[in-house]
Amino acid sequence: MSIQSQAPPALSPSQRYLAGILLRLRRLINRSVASMLANREKAAMQFAKGCGDHDQR
């Protein structure tokens, strides 16, 4: 008994267009989340550095 794999049907032009838009949206969201996380990490490092200065006085 052999199992034949079937390729998924080709996307229509409108489906390809929608897939492209969704891909761009996903990239935009990923970029903005990465930027937000980087900014928070930078702020946390500055805060930690500031707290260290106060403890030494």
mmCIF entry with sequence, helices, sheets and N, C-alpha, C, O atoms, coordinates in Angstrom:
data_MODEL
# 
_entry.id   MODEL 
# 
_entity.id                         1 
_entity.type                       polymer 
_entity.pdbx_number_of_molecules   1 
# 
_entity_poly.entity_id                      1 
_entity_poly.type                           'polypeptide(L)' 
_entity_poly.nstd_linkage                   no 
_entity_poly.nstd_monomer                   no 
_entity_poly.pdbx_seq_one_letter_code       MSIQSQAPPALSPSQRYLAGILLRLRRLINRSVASMLANREKAAMQFAKGCGDHDQR 
_entity_poly.pdbx_seq_one_letter_code_can   MSIQSQAPPALSPSQRYLAGILLRLRRLINRSVASMLANREKAAMQFAKGCGDHDQR 
_entity_poly.pdbx_strand_id                 A 
# 
loop_
_entity_poly_seq.entity_id 
_entity_poly_seq.num 
_entity_poly_seq.mon_id 
_entity_poly_seq.hetero 
1 1  MET n 
1 2  SER n 
1 3  ILE n 
1 4  GLN n 
1 5  SER n 
1 6  GLN n 
1 7  ALA n 
1 8  PRO n 
1 9  PRO n 
1 10 ALA n 
1 11 LEU n 
1 12 SER n 
1 13 PRO n 
1 14 SER n 
1 15 GLN n 
1 16 ARG n 
1 17 TYR n 
1 18 LEU n 
1 19 ALA n 
1 20 GLY n 
1 21 ILE n 
1 22 LEU n 
1 23 LEU n 
1 24 ARG n 
1 25 LEU n 
1 26 ARG n 
1 27 ARG n 
1 28 LEU n 
1 29 ILE n 
1 30 ASN n 
1 31 ARG n 
1 32 SER n 
1 33 VAL n 
1 34 ALA n 
1 35 SER n 
1 36 MET n 
1 37 LEU n 
1 38 ALA n 
1 39 ASN n 
1 40 ARG n 
1 41 GLU n 
1 42 LYS n 
1 43 ALA n 
1 44 ALA n 
1 45 MET n 
1 46 GLN n 
1 47 PHE n 
1 48 ALA n 
1 49 LYS n 
1 50 GLY n 
1 51 CYS n 
1 52 GLY n 
1 53 ASP n 
1 54 HIS n 
1 55 ASP n 
1 56 GLN n 
1 57 ARG n 
# 
_struct_asym.id          A 
_struct_asym.entity_id   1 
# 
_struct_conf.conf_type_id            HELX_P 
_struct_conf.id                      HELX_P1 
_struct_conf.pdbx_PDB_helix_id       AA1 
_struct_conf.beg_label_comp_id       PRO 
_struct_conf.beg_label_asym_id       A 
_struct_conf.beg_label_seq_id        13 
_struct_conf.pdbx_beg_PDB_ins_code   ? 
_struct_conf.end_label_comp_id       ASP 
_struct_conf.end_label_asym_id       A 
_struct_conf.end_label_seq_id        55 
_struct_conf.pdbx_end_PDB_ins_code   ? 
_struct_conf.beg_auth_comp_id        PRO 
_struct_conf.beg_auth_asym_id        A 
_struct_conf.beg_auth_seq_id         13 
_struct_conf.end_auth_comp_id        ASP 
_struct_conf.end_auth_asym_id        A 
_struct_conf.end_auth_seq_id         55 
_struct_conf.pdbx_PDB_helix_class    1 
_struct_conf.details                 ? 
_struct_conf.pdbx_PDB_helix_length   43 
# 
_struct_conf_type.id          HELX_P 
_struct_conf_type.criteria    ? 
_struct_conf_type.reference   ? 
# 
loop_
_atom_site.group_PDB 
_atom_site.id 
_atom_site.type_symbol 
_atom_site.label_atom_id 
_atom_site.label_alt_id 
_atom_site.label_comp_id 
_atom_site.label_asym_id 
_atom_site.label_entity_id 
_atom_site.label_seq_id 
_atom_site.pdbx_PDB_ins_code 
_atom_site.Cartn_x 
_atom_site.Cartn_y 
_atom_site.Cartn_z 
_atom_site.occupancy 
_atom_site.B_iso_or_equiv 
_atom_site.pdbx_formal_charge 
_atom_site.auth_seq_id 
_atom_site.auth_comp_id 
_atom_site.auth_asym_id 
_atom_site.auth_atom_id 
_atom_site.pdbx_PDB_model_num 
ATOM 1   N N  . MET A 1 1  ? 0.851  -1.178 0.000  1.00 0.00 ? 1  MET A N  1 
ATOM 2   C CA . MET A 1 1  ? 0.000  0.000  0.000  1.00 0.00 ? 1  MET A CA 1 
ATOM 3   C C  . MET A 1 1  ? 0.894  1.238  0.000  1.00 0.00 ? 1  MET A C  1 
ATOM 4   O O  . MET A 1 1  ? 1.660  1.440  0.942  1.00 0.00 ? 1  MET A O  1 
ATOM 5   N N  . SER A 1 2  ? 0.813  2.048  -1.013 1.00 0.00 ? 2  SER A N  1 
ATOM 6   C CA . SER A 1 2  ? 1.634  3.250  -1.099 1.00 0.00 ? 2  SER A CA 1 
ATOM 7   C C  . SER A 1 2  ? 0.774  4.488  -0.864 1.00 0.00 ? 2  SER A C  1 
ATOM 8   O O  . SER A 1 2  ? -0.379 4.570  -1.288 1.00 0.00 ? 2  SER A O  1 
ATOM 9   N N  . ILE A 1 3  ? 1.380  5.437  -0.176 1.00 0.00 ? 3  ILE A N  1 
ATOM 10  C CA . ILE A 1 3  ? 0.688  6.701  0.106  1.00 0.00 ? 3  ILE A CA 1 
ATOM 11  C C  . ILE A 1 3  ? 1.275  7.760  -0.814 1.00 0.00 ? 3  ILE A C  1 
ATOM 12  O O  . ILE A 1 3  ? 2.477  8.023  -0.795 1.00 0.00 ? 3  ILE A O  1 
ATOM 13  N N  . GLN A 1 4  ? 0.411  8.359  -1.616 1.00 0.00 ? 4  GLN A N  1 
ATOM 14  C CA . GLN A 1 4  ? 0.856  9.398  -2.536 1.00 0.00 ? 4  GLN A CA 1 
ATOM 15  C C  . GLN A 1 4  ? 0.570  10.757 -1.909 1.00 0.00 ? 4  GLN A C  1 
ATOM 16  O O  . GLN A 1 4  ? -0.543 11.031 -1.459 1.00 0.00 ? 4  GLN A O  1 
ATOM 17  N N  . SER A 1 5  ? 1.588  11.595 -1.889 1.00 0.00 ? 5  SER A N  1 
ATOM 18  C CA . SER A 1 5  ? 1.372  12.940 -1.359 1.00 0.00 ? 5  SER A CA 1 
ATOM 19  C C  . SER A 1 5  ? 0.875  13.838 -2.488 1.00 0.00 ? 5  SER A C  1 
ATOM 20  O O  . SER A 1 5  ? 1.360  13.779 -3.618 1.00 0.00 ? 5  SER A O  1 
ATOM 21  N N  . GLN A 1 6  ? -0.075 14.640 -2.157 1.00 0.00 ? 6  GLN A N  1 
ATOM 22  C CA . GLN A 1 6  ? -0.639 15.557 -3.151 1.00 0.00 ? 6  GLN A CA 1 
ATOM 23  C C  . GLN A 1 6  ? -0.215 16.976 -2.784 1.00 0.00 ? 6  GLN A C  1 
ATOM 24  O O  . GLN A 1 6  ? -0.275 17.373 -1.621 1.00 0.00 ? 6  GLN A O  1 
ATOM 25  N N  . ALA A 1 7  ? 0.204  17.717 -3.770 1.00 0.00 ? 7  ALA A N  1 
ATOM 26  C CA . ALA A 1 7  ? 0.561  19.115 -3.558 1.00 0.00 ? 7  ALA A CA 1 
ATOM 27  C C  . ALA A 1 7  ? -0.714 19.913 -3.318 1.00 0.00 ? 7  ALA A C  1 
ATOM 28  O O  . ALA A 1 7  ? -1.756 19.611 -3.900 1.00 0.00 ? 7  ALA A O  1 
ATOM 29  N N  . PRO A 1 8  ? -0.638 20.934 -2.460 1.00 0.00 ? 8  PRO A N  1 
ATOM 30  C CA . PRO A 1 8  ? -1.833 21.761 -2.244 1.00 0.00 ? 8  PRO A CA 1 
ATOM 31  C C  . PRO A 1 8  ? -2.196 22.495 -3.534 1.00 0.00 ? 8  PRO A C  1 
ATOM 32  O O  . PRO A 1 8  ? -1.325 22.797 -4.350 1.00 0.00 ? 8  PRO A O  1 
ATOM 33  N N  . PRO A 1 9  ? -3.470 22.775 -3.707 1.00 0.00 ? 9  PRO A N  1 
ATOM 34  C CA . PRO A 1 9  ? -3.877 23.480 -4.930 1.00 0.00 ? 9  PRO A CA 1 
ATOM 35  C C  . PRO A 1 9  ? -3.242 24.872 -4.993 1.00 0.00 ? 9  PRO A C  1 
ATOM 36  O O  . PRO A 1 9  ? -2.997 25.502 -3.965 1.00 0.00 ? 9  PRO A O  1 
ATOM 37  N N  . ALA A 1 10 ? -2.986 25.331 -6.197 1.00 0.00 ? 10 ALA A N  1 
ATOM 38  C CA . ALA A 1 10 ? -2.375 26.651 -6.397 1.00 0.00 ? 10 ALA A CA 1 
ATOM 39  C C  . ALA A 1 10 ? -3.325 27.735 -5.904 1.00 0.00 ? 10 ALA A C  1 
ATOM 40  O O  . ALA A 1 10 ? -4.545 27.616 -6.023 1.00 0.00 ? 10 ALA A O  1 
ATOM 41  N N  . LEU A 1 11 ? -2.745 28.792 -5.349 1.00 0.00 ? 11 LEU A N  1 
ATOM 42  C CA . LEU A 1 11 ? -3.553 29.903 -4.858 1.00 0.00 ? 11 LEU A CA 1 
ATOM 43  C C  . LEU A 1 11 ? -4.006 30.772 -6.028 1.00 0.00 ? 11 LEU A C  1 
ATOM 44  O O  . LEU A 1 11 ? -3.293 30.950 -7.016 1.00 0.00 ? 11 LEU A O  1 
ATOM 45  N N  . SER A 1 12 ? -5.195 31.296 -5.882 1.00 0.00 ? 12 SER A N  1 
ATOM 46  C CA . SER A 1 12 ? -5.692 32.226 -6.887 1.00 0.00 ? 12 SER A CA 1 
ATOM 47  C C  . SER A 1 12 ? -4.970 33.560 -6.710 1.00 0.00 ? 12 SER A C  1 
ATOM 48  O O  . SER A 1 12 ? -4.382 33.805 -5.656 1.00 0.00 ? 12 SER A O  1 
ATOM 49  N N  . PRO A 1 13 ? -5.005 34.418 -7.715 1.00 0.00 ? 13 PRO A N  1 
ATOM 50  C CA . PRO A 1 13 ? -4.332 35.724 -7.588 1.00 0.00 ? 13 PRO A CA 1 
ATOM 51  C C  . PRO A 1 13 ? -4.810 36.531 -6.376 1.00 0.00 ? 13 PRO A C  1 
ATOM 52  O O  . PRO A 1 13 ? -4.006 37.183 -5.709 1.00 0.00 ? 13 PRO A O  1 
ATOM 53  N N  . SER A 1 14 ? -6.108 36.487 -6.093 1.00 0.00 ? 14 SER A N  1 
ATOM 54  C CA . SER A 1 14 ? -6.602 37.244 -4.940 1.00 0.00 ? 14 SER A CA 1 
ATOM 55  C C  . SER A 1 14 ? -6.097 36.634 -3.634 1.00 0.00 ? 14 SER A C  1 
ATOM 56  O O  . SER A 1 14 ? -5.820 37.365 -2.684 1.00 0.00 ? 14 SER A O  1 
ATOM 57  N N  . GLN A 1 15 ? -5.974 35.312 -3.572 1.00 0.00 ? 15 GLN A N  1 
ATOM 58  C CA . GLN A 1 15 ? -5.446 34.666 -2.370 1.00 0.00 ? 15 GLN A CA 1 
ATOM 59  C C  . GLN A 1 15 ? -3.963 34.990 -2.199 1.00 0.00 ? 15 GLN A C  1 
ATOM 60  O O  . GLN A 1 15 ? -3.501 35.195 -1.076 1.00 0.00 ? 15 GLN A O  1 
ATOM 61  N N  . ARG A 1 16 ? -3.215 35.036 -3.300 1.00 0.00 ? 16 ARG A N  1 
ATOM 62  C CA . ARG A 1 16 ? -1.796 35.391 -3.220 1.00 0.00 ? 16 ARG A CA 1 
ATOM 63  C C  . ARG A 1 16 ? -1.636 36.834 -2.749 1.00 0.00 ? 16 ARG A C  1 
ATOM 64  O O  . ARG A 1 16 ? -0.747 37.132 -1.952 1.00 0.00 ? 16 ARG A O  1 
ATOM 65  N N  . TYR A 1 17 ? -2.486 37.722 -3.233 1.00 0.00 ? 17 TYR A N  1 
ATOM 66  C CA . TYR A 1 17 ? -2.449 39.120 -2.828 1.00 0.00 ? 17 TYR A CA 1 
ATOM 67  C C  . TYR A 1 17 ? -2.716 39.244 -1.333 1.00 0.00 ? 17 TYR A C  1 
ATOM 68  O O  . TYR A 1 17 ? -2.002 39.953 -0.624 1.00 0.00 ? 17 TYR A O  1 
ATOM 69  N N  . LEU A 1 18 ? -3.753 38.547 -0.856 1.00 0.00 ? 18 LEU A N  1 
ATOM 70  C CA . LEU A 1 18 ? -4.088 38.571 0.565  1.00 0.00 ? 18 LEU A CA 1 
ATOM 71  C C  . LEU A 1 18 ? -2.951 37.976 1.393  1.00 0.00 ? 18 LEU A C  1 
ATOM 72  O O  . LEU A 1 18 ? -2.621 38.505 2.454  1.00 0.00 ? 18 LEU A O  1 
ATOM 73  N N  . ALA A 1 19 ? -2.355 36.894 0.928  1.00 0.00 ? 19 ALA A N  1 
ATOM 74  C CA . ALA A 1 19 ? -1.232 36.279 1.638  1.00 0.00 ? 19 ALA A CA 1 
ATOM 75  C C  . ALA A 1 19 ? -0.058 37.261 1.720  1.00 0.00 ? 19 ALA A C  1 
ATOM 76  O O  . ALA A 1 19 ? 0.614  37.336 2.749  1.00 0.00 ? 19 ALA A O  1 
ATOM 77  N N  . GLY A 1 20 ? 0.188  38.003 0.659  1.00 0.00 ? 20 GLY A N  1 
ATOM 78  C CA . GLY A 1 20 ? 1.257  39.008 0.672  1.00 0.00 ? 20 GLY A CA 1 
ATOM 79  C C  . GLY A 1 20 ? 0.987  40.108 1.670  1.00 0.00 ? 20 GLY A C  1 
ATOM 80  O O  . GLY A 1 20 ? 1.890  40.535 2.390  1.00 0.00 ? 20 GLY A O  1 
ATOM 81  N N  . ILE A 1 21 ? -0.247 40.572 1.720  1.00 0.00 ? 21 ILE A N  1 
ATOM 82  C CA . ILE A 1 21 ? -0.618 41.617 2.681  1.00 0.00 ? 21 ILE A CA 1 
ATOM 83  C C  . ILE A 1 21 ? -0.456 41.102 4.116  1.00 0.00 ? 21 ILE A C  1 
ATOM 84  O O  . ILE A 1 21 ? 0.071  41.806 4.979  1.00 0.00 ? 21 ILE A O  1 
ATOM 85  N N  . LEU A 1 22 ? -0.912 39.874 4.362  1.00 0.00 ? 22 LEU A N  1 
ATOM 86  C CA . LEU A 1 22 ? -0.785 39.303 5.699  1.00 0.00 ? 22 LEU A CA 1 
ATOM 87  C C  . LEU A 1 22 ? 0.674  39.118 6.101  1.00 0.00 ? 22 LEU A C  1 
ATOM 88  O O  . LEU A 1 22 ? 1.032  39.308 7.263  1.00 0.00 ? 22 LEU A O  1 
ATOM 89  N N  . LEU A 1 23 ? 1.504  38.749 5.147  1.00 0.00 ? 23 LEU A N  1 
ATOM 90  C CA . LEU A 1 23 ? 2.932  38.593 5.421  1.00 0.00 ? 23 LEU A CA 1 
ATOM 91  C C  . LEU A 1 23 ? 3.558  39.933 5.788  1.00 0.00 ? 23 LEU A C  1 
ATOM 92  O O  . LEU A 1 23 ? 4.345  40.012 6.731  1.00 0.00 ? 23 LEU A O  1 
ATOM 93  N N  . ARG A 1 24 ? 3.217  40.979 5.055  1.00 0.00 ? 24 ARG A N  1 
ATOM 94  C CA . ARG A 1 24 ? 3.738  42.318 5.371  1.00 0.00 ? 24 ARG A CA 1 
ATOM 95  C C  . ARG A 1 24 ? 3.256  42.780 6.738  1.00 0.00 ? 24 ARG A C  1 
ATOM 96  O O  . ARG A 1 24 ? 4.017  43.375 7.501  1.00 0.00 ? 24 ARG A O  1 
ATOM 97  N N  . LEU A 1 25 ? 1.993  42.506 7.048  1.00 0.00 ? 25 LEU A N  1 
ATOM 98  C CA . LEU A 1 25 ? 1.441  42.885 8.345  1.00 0.00 ? 25 LEU A CA 1 
ATOM 99  C C  . LEU A 1 25 ? 2.158  42.142 9.469  1.00 0.00 ? 25 LEU A C  1 
ATOM 100 O O  . LEU A 1 25 ? 2.474  42.727 10.505 1.00 0.00 ? 25 LEU A O  1 
ATOM 101 N N  . ARG A 1 26 ? 2.412  40.857 9.260  1.00 0.00 ? 26 ARG A N  1 
ATOM 102 C CA . ARG A 1 26 ? 3.123  40.061 10.268 1.00 0.00 ? 26 ARG A CA 1 
ATOM 103 C C  . ARG A 1 26 ? 4.529  40.603 10.495 1.00 0.00 ? 26 ARG A C  1 
ATOM 104 O O  . ARG A 1 26 ? 4.981  40.698 11.636 1.00 0.00 ? 26 ARG A O  1 
ATOM 105 N N  . ARG A 1 27 ? 5.224  40.958 9.414  1.00 0.00 ? 27 ARG A N  1 
ATOM 106 C CA . ARG A 1 27 ? 6.573  41.535 9.544  1.00 0.00 ? 27 ARG A CA 1 
ATOM 107 C C  . ARG A 1 27 ? 6.545  42.858 10.284 1.00 0.00 ? 27 ARG A C  1 
ATOM 108 O O  . ARG A 1 27 ? 7.409  43.122 11.120 1.00 0.00 ? 27 ARG A O  1 
ATOM 109 N N  . LEU A 1 28 ? 5.550  43.698 9.982  1.00 0.00 ? 28 LEU A N  1 
ATOM 110 C CA . LEU A 1 28 ? 5.419  44.992 10.647 1.00 0.00 ? 28 LEU A CA 1 
ATOM 111 C C  . LEU A 1 28 ? 5.182  44.805 12.144 1.00 0.00 ? 28 LEU A C  1 
ATOM 112 O O  . LEU A 1 28 ? 5.787  45.496 12.964 1.00 0.00 ? 28 LEU A O  1 
ATOM 113 N N  . ILE A 1 29 ? 4.302  43.872 12.496 1.00 0.00 ? 29 ILE A N  1 
ATOM 114 C CA . ILE A 1 29 ? 4.008  43.617 13.910 1.00 0.00 ? 29 ILE A CA 1 
ATOM 115 C C  . ILE A 1 29 ? 5.246  43.064 14.607 1.00 0.00 ? 29 ILE A C  1 
ATOM 116 O O  . ILE A 1 29 ? 5.577  43.491 15.713 1.00 0.00 ? 29 ILE A O  1 
ATOM 117 N N  . ASN A 1 30 ? 5.930  42.121 13.970 1.00 0.00 ? 30 ASN A N  1 
ATOM 118 C CA . ASN A 1 30 ? 7.145  41.554 14.566 1.00 0.00 ? 30 ASN A CA 1 
ATOM 119 C C  . ASN A 1 30 ? 8.194  42.628 14.800 1.00 0.00 ? 30 ASN A C  1 
ATOM 120 O O  . ASN A 1 30 ? 8.842  42.658 15.846 1.00 0.00 ? 30 ASN A O  1 
ATOM 121 N N  . ARG A 1 31 ? 8.359  43.511 13.817 1.00 0.00 ? 31 ARG A N  1 
ATOM 122 C CA . ARG A 1 31 ? 9.343  44.588 13.944 1.00 0.00 ? 31 ARG A CA 1 
ATOM 123 C C  . ARG A 1 31 ? 8.980  45.530 15.086 1.00 0.00 ? 31 ARG A C  1 
ATOM 124 O O  . ARG A 1 31 ? 9.853  45.940 15.852 1.00 0.00 ? 31 ARG A O  1 
ATOM 125 N N  . SER A 1 32 ? 7.696  45.877 15.206 1.00 0.00 ? 32 SER A N  1 
ATOM 126 C CA . SER A 1 32 ? 7.290  46.808 16.256 1.00 0.00 ? 32 SER A CA 1 
ATOM 127 C C  . SER A 1 32 ? 7.409  46.171 17.638 1.00 0.00 ? 32 SER A C  1 
ATOM 128 O O  . SER A 1 32 ? 7.791  46.843 18.595 1.00 0.00 ? 32 SER A O  1 
ATOM 129 N N  . VAL A 1 33 ? 7.088  44.888 17.752 1.00 0.00 ? 33 VAL A N  1 
ATOM 130 C CA . VAL A 1 33 ? 7.231  44.197 19.041 1.00 0.00 ? 33 VAL A CA 1 
ATOM 131 C C  . VAL A 1 33 ? 8.706  44.095 19.414 1.00 0.00 ? 33 VAL A C  1 
ATOM 132 O O  . VAL A 1 33 ? 9.063  44.304 20.574 1.00 0.00 ? 33 VAL A O  1 
ATOM 133 N N  . ALA A 1 34 ? 9.561  43.780 18.455 1.00 0.00 ? 34 ALA A N  1 
ATOM 134 C CA . ALA A 1 34 ? 10.994 43.697 18.731 1.00 0.00 ? 34 ALA A CA 1 
ATOM 135 C C  . ALA A 1 34 ? 11.534 45.054 19.175 1.00 0.00 ? 34 ALA A C  1 
ATOM 136 O O  . ALA A 1 34 ? 12.360 45.125 20.085 1.00 0.00 ? 34 ALA A O  1 
ATOM 137 N N  . SER A 1 35 ? 11.079 46.115 18.548 1.00 0.00 ? 35 SER A N  1 
ATOM 138 C CA . SER A 1 35 ? 11.513 47.460 18.922 1.00 0.00 ? 35 SER A CA 1 
ATOM 139 C C  . SER A 1 35 ? 11.040 47.803 20.332 1.00 0.00 ? 35 SER A C  1 
ATOM 140 O O  . SER A 1 35 ? 11.799 48.368 21.120 1.00 0.00 ? 35 SER A O  1 
ATOM 141 N N  . MET A 1 36 ? 9.795  47.467 20.653 1.00 0.00 ? 36 MET A N  1 
ATOM 142 C CA . MET A 1 36 ? 9.256  47.736 21.982 1.00 0.00 ? 36 MET A CA 1 
ATOM 143 C C  . MET A 1 36 ? 10.050 46.983 23.046 1.00 0.00 ? 36 MET A C  1 
ATOM 144 O O  . MET A 1 36 ? 10.374 47.541 24.094 1.00 0.00 ? 36 MET A O  1 
ATOM 145 N N  . LEU A 1 37 ? 10.362 45.717 22.777 1.00 0.00 ? 37 LEU A N  1 
ATOM 146 C CA . LEU A 1 37 ? 11.127 44.924 23.739 1.00 0.00 ? 37 LEU A CA 1 
ATOM 147 C C  . LEU A 1 37 ? 12.538 45.481 23.922 1.00 0.00 ? 37 LEU A C  1 
ATOM 148 O O  . LEU A 1 37 ? 13.054 45.514 25.039 1.00 0.00 ? 37 LEU A O  1 
ATOM 149 N N  . ALA A 1 38 ? 13.156 45.915 22.837 1.00 0.00 ? 38 ALA A N  1 
ATOM 150 C CA . ALA A 1 38 ? 14.490 46.498 22.926 1.00 0.00 ? 38 ALA A CA 1 
ATOM 151 C C  . ALA A 1 38 ? 14.461 47.779 23.753 1.00 0.00 ? 38 ALA A C  1 
ATOM 152 O O  . ALA A 1 38 ? 15.361 48.019 24.558 1.00 0.00 ? 38 ALA A O  1 
ATOM 153 N N  . ASN A 1 39 ? 13.430 48.605 23.559 1.00 0.00 ? 39 ASN A N  1 
ATOM 154 C CA . ASN A 1 39 ? 13.319 49.847 24.322 1.00 0.00 ? 39 ASN A CA 1 
ATOM 155 C C  . ASN A 1 39 ? 13.108 49.561 25.805 1.00 0.00 ? 39 ASN A C  1 
ATOM 156 O O  . ASN A 1 39 ? 13.672 50.245 26.659 1.00 0.00 ? 39 ASN A O  1 
ATOM 157 N N  . ARG A 1 40 ? 12.290 48.543 26.114 1.00 0.00 ? 40 ARG A N  1 
ATOM 158 C CA . ARG A 1 40 ? 12.059 48.195 27.512 1.00 0.00 ? 40 ARG A CA 1 
ATOM 159 C C  . ARG A 1 40 ? 13.329 47.648 28.154 1.00 0.00 ? 40 ARG A C  1 
ATOM 160 O O  . ARG A 1 40 ? 13.632 47.951 29.308 1.00 0.00 ? 40 ARG A O  1 
ATOM 161 N N  . GLU A 1 41 ? 14.067 46.844 27.399 1.00 0.00 ? 41 GLU A N  1 
ATOM 162 C CA . GLU A 1 41 ? 15.311 46.310 27.931 1.00 0.00 ? 41 GLU A CA 1 
ATOM 163 C C  . GLU A 1 41 ? 16.310 47.436 28.194 1.00 0.00 ? 41 GLU A C  1 
ATOM 164 O O  . GLU A 1 41 ? 17.004 47.435 29.211 1.00 0.00 ? 41 GLU A O  1 
ATOM 165 N N  . LYS A 1 42 ? 16.375 48.385 27.279 1.00 0.00 ? 42 LYS A N  1 
ATOM 166 C CA . LYS A 1 42 ? 17.272 49.528 27.457 1.00 0.00 ? 42 LYS A CA 1 
ATOM 167 C C  . LYS A 1 42 ? 16.865 50.338 28.691 1.00 0.00 ? 42 LYS A C  1 
ATOM 168 O O  . LYS A 1 42 ? 17.720 50.751 29.474 1.00 0.00 ? 42 LYS A O  1 
ATOM 169 N N  . ALA A 1 43 ? 15.565 50.562 28.861 1.00 0.00 ? 43 ALA A N  1 
ATOM 170 C CA . ALA A 1 43 ? 15.076 51.304 30.022 1.00 0.00 ? 43 ALA A CA 1 
ATOM 171 C C  . ALA A 1 43 ? 15.368 50.544 31.316 1.00 0.00 ? 43 ALA A C  1 
ATOM 172 O O  . ALA A 1 43 ? 15.727 51.154 32.324 1.00 0.00 ? 43 ALA A O  1 
ATOM 173 N N  . ALA A 1 44 ? 15.217 49.227 31.297 1.00 0.00 ? 44 ALA A N  1 
ATOM 174 C CA . ALA A 1 44 ? 15.499 48.422 32.481 1.00 0.00 ? 44 ALA A CA 1 
ATOM 175 C C  . ALA A 1 44 ? 16.984 48.473 32.834 1.00 0.00 ? 44 ALA A C  1 
ATOM 176 O O  . ALA A 1 44 ? 17.350 48.526 34.008 1.00 0.00 ? 44 ALA A O  1 
ATOM 177 N N  . MET A 1 45 ? 17.830 48.457 31.813 1.00 0.00 ? 45 MET A N  1 
ATOM 178 C CA . MET A 1 45 ? 19.277 48.544 32.068 1.00 0.00 ? 45 MET A CA 1 
ATOM 179 C C  . MET A 1 45 ? 19.629 49.909 32.662 1.00 0.00 ? 45 MET A C  1 
ATOM 180 O O  . MET A 1 45 ? 20.445 49.991 33.580 1.00 0.00 ? 45 MET A O  1 
ATOM 181 N N  . GLN A 1 46 ? 19.025 50.971 32.152 1.00 0.00 ? 46 GLN A N  1 
ATOM 182 C CA . GLN A 1 46 ? 19.275 52.309 32.691 1.00 0.00 ? 46 GLN A CA 1 
ATOM 183 C C  . GLN A 1 46 ? 18.774 52.396 34.134 1.00 0.00 ? 46 GLN A C  1 
ATOM 184 O O  . GLN A 1 46 ? 19.429 52.993 34.988 1.00 0.00 ? 46 GLN A O  1 
ATOM 185 N N  . PHE A 1 47 ? 17.615 51.802 34.399 1.00 0.00 ? 47 PHE A N  1 
ATOM 186 C CA . PHE A 1 47 ? 17.058 51.812 35.747 1.00 0.00 ? 47 PHE A CA 1 
ATOM 187 C C  . PHE A 1 47 ? 17.960 51.046 36.707 1.00 0.00 ? 47 PHE A C  1 
ATOM 188 O O  . PHE A 1 47 ? 18.234 51.506 37.815 1.00 0.00 ? 47 PHE A O  1 
ATOM 189 N N  . ALA A 1 48 ? 18.419 49.872 36.271 1.00 0.00 ? 48 ALA A N  1 
ATOM 190 C CA . ALA A 1 48 ? 19.305 49.059 37.114 1.00 0.00 ? 48 ALA A CA 1 
ATOM 191 C C  . ALA A 1 48 ? 20.615 49.785 37.369 1.00 0.00 ? 48 ALA A C  1 
ATOM 192 O O  . ALA A 1 48 ? 21.157 49.723 38.473 1.00 0.00 ? 48 ALA A O  1 
ATOM 193 N N  . LYS A 1 49 ? 21.125 50.469 36.360 1.00 0.00 ? 49 LYS A N  1 
ATOM 194 C CA . LYS A 1 49 ? 22.365 51.224 36.521 1.00 0.00 ? 49 LYS A CA 1 
ATOM 195 C C  . LYS A 1 49 ? 22.148 52.363 37.516 1.00 0.00 ? 49 LYS A C  1 
ATOM 196 O O  . LYS A 1 49 ? 23.018 52.653 38.337 1.00 0.00 ? 49 LYS A O  1 
ATOM 197 N N  . GLY A 1 50 ? 20.987 53.004 37.438 1.00 0.00 ? 50 GLY A N  1 
ATOM 198 C CA . GLY A 1 50 ? 20.665 54.096 38.356 1.00 0.00 ? 50 GLY A CA 1 
ATOM 199 C C  . GLY A 1 50 ? 20.490 53.601 39.781 1.00 0.00 ? 50 GLY A C  1 
ATOM 200 O O  . GLY A 1 50 ? 20.914 54.278 40.717 1.00 0.00 ? 50 GLY A O  1 
ATOM 201 N N  . CYS A 1 51 ? 19.882 52.450 39.972 1.00 0.00 ? 51 CYS A N  1 
ATOM 202 C CA . CYS A 1 51 ? 19.695 51.886 41.310 1.00 0.00 ? 51 CYS A CA 1 
ATOM 203 C C  . CYS A 1 51 ? 21.033 51.508 41.910 1.00 0.00 ? 51 CYS A C  1 
ATOM 204 O O  . CYS A 1 51 ? 21.227 51.652 43.118 1.00 0.00 ? 51 CYS A O  1 
ATOM 205 N N  . GLY A 1 52 ? 21.959 51.029 41.099 1.00 0.00 ? 52 GLY A N  1 
ATOM 206 C CA . GLY A 1 52 ? 23.281 50.675 41.591 1.00 0.00 ? 52 GLY A CA 1 
ATOM 207 C C  . GLY A 1 52 ? 24.035 51.886 42.098 1.00 0.00 ? 52 GLY A C  1 
ATOM 208 O O  . GLY A 1 52 ? 24.794 51.784 43.062 1.00 0.00 ? 52 GLY A O  1 
ATOM 209 N N  . ASP A 1 53 ? 23.838 53.033 41.462 1.00 0.00 ? 53 ASP A N  1 
ATOM 210 C CA . ASP A 1 53 ? 24.522 54.257 41.867 1.00 0.00 ? 53 ASP A CA 1 
ATOM 211 C C  . ASP A 1 53 ? 24.031 54.732 43.231 1.00 0.00 ? 53 ASP A C  1 
ATOM 212 O O  . ASP A 1 53 ? 24.826 55.229 44.029 1.00 0.00 ? 53 ASP A O  1 
ATOM 213 N N  . HIS A 1 54 ? 22.726 54.587 43.515 1.00 0.00 ? 54 HIS A N  1 
ATOM 214 C CA . HIS A 1 54 ? 22.159 55.045 44.759 1.00 0.00 ? 54 HIS A CA 1 
ATOM 215 C C  . HIS A 1 54 ? 22.619 54.179 45.939 1.00 0.00 ? 54 HIS A C  1 
ATOM 216 O O  . HIS A 1 54 ? 22.778 54.685 47.050 1.00 0.00 ? 54 HIS A O  1 
ATOM 217 N N  . ASP A 1 55 ? 22.833 52.882 45.708 1.00 0.00 ? 55 ASP A N  1 
ATOM 218 C CA . ASP A 1 55 ? 23.225 51.981 46.777 1.00 0.00 ? 55 ASP A CA 1 
ATOM 219 C C  . ASP A 1 55 ? 24.651 52.251 47.249 1.00 0.00 ? 55 ASP A C  1 
ATOM 220 O O  . ASP A 1 55 ? 24.987 51.946 48.393 1.00 0.00 ? 55 ASP A O  1 
ATOM 221 N N  . GLN A 1 56 ? 25.489 52.813 46.392 1.00 0.00 ? 56 GLN A N  1 
ATOM 222 C CA . GLN A 1 56 ? 26.891 52.998 46.729 1.00 0.00 ? 56 GLN A CA 1 
ATOM 223 C C  . GLN A 1 56 ? 27.121 54.301 47.497 1.00 0.00 ? 56 GLN A C  1 
ATOM 224 O O  . GLN A 1 56 ? 28.222 54.510 48.006 1.00 0.00 ? 56 GLN A O  1 
ATOM 225 N N  . ARG A 1 57 ? 26.157 55.154 47.596 1.00 0.00 ? 57 ARG A N  1 
ATOM 226 C CA . ARG A 1 57 ? 26.353 56.453 48.259 1.00 0.00 ? 57 ARG A CA 1 
ATOM 227 C C  . ARG A 1 57 ? 26.312 56.320 49.760 1.00 0.00 ? 57 ARG A C  1 
ATOM 228 O O  . ARG A 1 57 ? 26.459 57.314 50.472 1.00 0.00 ? 57 ARG A O  1 
# 
